[in-house]
Amino acid sequence: MAGTSPPINRTGRNPESKGYEPAVPITVSPIFDWPPRPVATLRYLLTSVLLPYGVFWVALAALTWSFLTPSMERMATLRPAWMLEIYLRNVVLLTLVAGSLHLFLYMRQAQQQRYKYNQRWLSTTNKSFLWTSQTRDNMFWSLVSGCGIWTVYESLILWAYANDWVASTDWDSAWLYLGALTVGVFLWSVIHFYLNHRLLHVRWFYDHAHYLHHRNVNTGPWSGISMHPLEHVIYFSVFLLWLVLPAHPFIVVLSGLFNGVSPAVSHAGFDRFEIGRRRGRTAPGADYYHHLHHRYFECNYGNRPVPIDKLFGTFHDGTPEAHARIKERMRAHRGVPTSTEST
């Protein structure tokens, strides 16, 4: 932590900020360190990427593929009936995760504002949101457009797998390859997210699509995939890799769940989730790395496992010095979107 960082008081809030700020500087994967650090990189992948939530997404994908996905025989024929089943399954899974977090953190306010990045609660009177409600607006875009476009991508690729139109492999003959590919889903998702996110910050794409997601400066669980349909088309194109790289339908399902449901956690707005009855027992919560992007817009386009932002000078490490630098850069670039904590 930088020596000039302001002190954190006993409530866990930075007295110079508008909410909770975790320890800084933000740590990222050593994947781009030079000279290379293969052992440290492998340790990061097996701990920070897979634990605690990576293992959860893998287990959920295994259950979803085994018990909640139509048979390959049914999916060999493109029919609305089984596509609707996948859509409803995706809606239910997103609702279970985002809805549970929203109930616990925002409706019951079970941990009040402890670990909350923004002191304000989600807006209920902002006319930029449908029905002036941030939560209802976010739910609409996530469940209707988000789950809908996610389902179309997933269904079409599974249909291609069911007809042997794309190369595939199985666990019996290629368990080591598919195991590596399982971890690779998380890395590919981060790389793809950085690339499509930079595109979405091009003025035309921002003005016509990405602005809708960025209304959520003060994010909540339902903000994760609350996006314009055009952005959903771009965002869920993460699936297209599995048309050219041999994989397994389980990998396709995992890609959908990770990109469709995990943003509910990373956008939850709380750095830690309190668990159990004992105060101080917590689990990792939302992603401060990405929260800073919602706060300042022009930094942290990617994420920690593959920190491409460090290569292109857009990394914000959360320190007061980084806050000052980006504020100065924003003042120097008139006419670009600027941060606001009003929503």
N, C-alpha and C positions, 0 to 999 in steps of 0.2 A: 504494500500500500504506500502511496506517495506520502512523504513526510508532511506535506502541506495540507493533507486532507482535513476538513473540519471535523470536530469531535462528534461522535454519535451519542445521543443522550440515552437515558435508561429506557425510554419507550421504543428504542430502535429507530427513531426518526432522525434524519439529518436536519438540524435547525436551520440550515440555509437552503433547504429544498422544500418541495411541496408534498413530500411523502417519504416513505421508507426507501433508503438506498443501501444496498448490500455492500459488503466489503469489496473494495476495488484495489488494484486494477482487475478487470475481468480476465480470467484465464481461458485460453483457447487451446485447441489441439496443437501438438508440436509437429504436425504433419509437414509443415513447410520450413521447419527449422533447418539451418545450415551451419555446420555439417549435419547430415541427417541423424536422427535419433530414433532408430527403428524400435528399440525396446520401449522407450517412452511412448512412442506413437501407438504401439500395440497395447500397452497398458492403458492408455487413454481410451482406445476403442473398446476394450473389454470391460472397462469400468464406467467411464463417464457416458459412453454411448449406450451400452447395454444395461447399465444399472442406474437407477432402479427401473426406469420406464421402458427401455428397449426390450427387456425380457417380457414385460407385460404385453407389449404390442405383438411380439412374436407368438406368445402363448394365445393371445386373443385371435390372431390370424389363423393359428393352427385349428382352434376350435371352430372358427368361422368357416374355414375351408372344409373341415370334416363334417360339420353338422348343419351349417346354415347356408350352404351354397348348393344350387341345383346340380344334379348329376351331369357328367360330361355327355351322356347319351341325350338328355333333354336339351342341353345347350348346343348340341350339334345343329339344331334347327332354330333359327332366329325367330323367337316368338315373344310377344309382349308379356305373356303370363309369367314366364320365369324371370324376365327383366324386371317386372314389377316386384317380384319376390326379393330380388337383390336390392332394389330401391328401398323397399320397406325395411329390410334388414339394416341397410346403411343408416336410414333415418333413426331406427330404434337404437343402434349402437352409439350414434352421435348424441342422441337425446339422453341416453343413460350417463354418458361421461360429462357432456356440457351441462345437462340439466342437474346432475348431482352436485357439480361444483357450484353452479349458480344458486341452487337451493341452500347449500351449506354456507357459502361465502357472502351472498348478496341478499337472499331472502331472510334467512335466519340470522345472518351476520354473526355466525358462531364464534369467529375470532375478531369481531369488531374490525378495527382498522390496523391491527397488528400485521406487519409485513406488507401492507398495501402500498403500492407505488404512488398512487394518486389519492389524495385525501378526499376527493369528491366521489360520490356514488354515481352509478350509471344514470344518465339523463332520462327524465320522463317528460320533459317539456320542450325539447329541442325540435324545431320544425324541420330541420334537415333530415330527421329520421322519419320513416313511415309511422303514422299514428302518433307522432311526437315522442315515441318511446324507443330508446336505444335497444333495449332487450328484444322487443317485438320485431323491430326492424332487422336486427341481427339474426333472429330465429328464422324470419321469412327468407332472407337471402341464403342462409346456410342450408335450410331444410328443402326449400323448393329448387333454387338454382344450383346450390352447391352439391347436394346429394343427387340431384337429377343428372348433372353433367358428369360427376364422379361415376354414377351408375352406367351411363352410356359408354364411357371409356372402358370400364371394367368388363361390361357385358360383351362388347365387341371383341375385346382381346380374348376373353374366355371362349367366345364362339369360334375364334380363329384357332385356339388351342384344341378345341373339341373336334375340329375338322382337320387337324394336322397340317394347317396351312403355315404354321410357324414352327421353327425348331424348338424342341423341348427336351427335357431330360428328366430322369426320375431319381429318387433318393437311394434306391438300392445300388445303382451303378455309379452314381456321382454325388455321394453324400458330402464329401469334402468340398467339392465345388459349390454345391447348393448351400452348404453351411457358410462358406465365404460370401456367397451372393446374398444370404440373409443379412449379414452385416453390411454388405454393399448397398442394400436398399436404403439404409440410413444415410450413407455417404452420397449416393447418387441423388437422393432427395434434396440434400443440402446444396449440392452443386447445381442441380436444376433450378432450385429455388433462387439462388443468387442470379443465375442467368436470366430467368424470366422476370425477376424482380427489377433488375436493371432496365430491362425493356419497358416494364410498366411505369418506370419513372421518366421515360421519354415523354415530352410534353403532350403529344397527341394521346398516347395511351393513358397518361395520368388524367387528363381532362375528360376523357370519354369512358374510363373504366376504373382506374385504380383509386381515384378520388373517393369512391364509395367506401372502400375499405379504410381509407385514412381519415374518415370522419371519426373513427374510433381512436382518438388520442388516449382517452381513458378506457382501456380495453377491459373486456370481461370474457367469460368462457365462450359465449356465443359469438364473439367477434372473430374467432379464429379463421373460419372460412366464410365470413360475411363479405361477399365480394360481388361485383358486377358479373353478369353471365360471360362477358367477353374475357374477363380475368379468370373465371373458372375454366374456360376453354384452354387458356394458356397455362394456368397453374396445374391442371390435371393432365396436361400433355406429358407429365412425368411418366405416365404409363407406356409411352410409345417406345421406350428403350426395349421393352420385352417383346416387341415385334421383330427385333433384329438380333438380340442377344439370347442365346438358348437359356431357358429358365424352366420354371414349373408353375402351374396355376397358383400354388401357395404363395409364391413370390408376388404374383399379381395382386392377390388379396391383401398381402402385407403392405404393398405399396399404397393401396387404397386406404387401408385403415390408418397407416402412419400419416399420410398426407391429409386425410379427411377428418380424423378424430383427434390426433395429438395436438393440433393447434388450439383445441379447447383448453388444454393444460398450459401451453406456452403463452396464451393470451389471458390467462385467468386474472391477472392484475395483482396477484399476491406472490411475493418472492418465496414464501414458505407456507406450507399447509400444516396447521396444527393437528396432531393426531393423538387420540387417547384423551384421558382426563387430566393428565399431568401437564401443566404449563411448561413449555420449553421443548417438548418432544415434537419434532417437526419432520416433514418430508419436503424434498425440493418442489418448488411451485413453478410459477411462470418464469419466462426467460428474460432476464434483465437486458441481455444483449439485444434482443428484438424489441423490448420495451423502449430502449433508447432510440430505435428507428422510428417508432410511432411518435416519440416525443420531438425528435429533431428532423426527421424525414430524409436527410442527406447523409446518413451513415448506416453502418451495420445492415447492409442489404442481404447478407448471407447469414451464416450461423457458425457456432463454435467448432463442430467436428471438422469442417473444412473451411478455415477462416480466410476465404479469398479476399475479404475486405483488407486484410493486412498487406496483400500484394498490390492493391490498387489505391491505397491511401485513404480508404473510407472507414477504417476501423476506429470506433469510439470505445475506449477501455473503461469508461465510467468515472474517471478521475476528474477533480475540479479543473485541472489544466485542459483536459479534453472538452469539458463543458465550455470553457472560455474560448477555445479555438473554434469550435463549431458555431458558437453564437457570433463570433466575429466574421466567419465565412458566410453565414446566413445574412448578416447585415450588408456584406459586400455584394451579394447577389440579389438585388432587388427583382421582384417579379416572380420568384419561385415560391412554392408553398412554404410557410413558416409555421413553427410549432405554436400550439395553443393548448392550454390545459382546461379549456372551458367546457369540454364535453365529457 
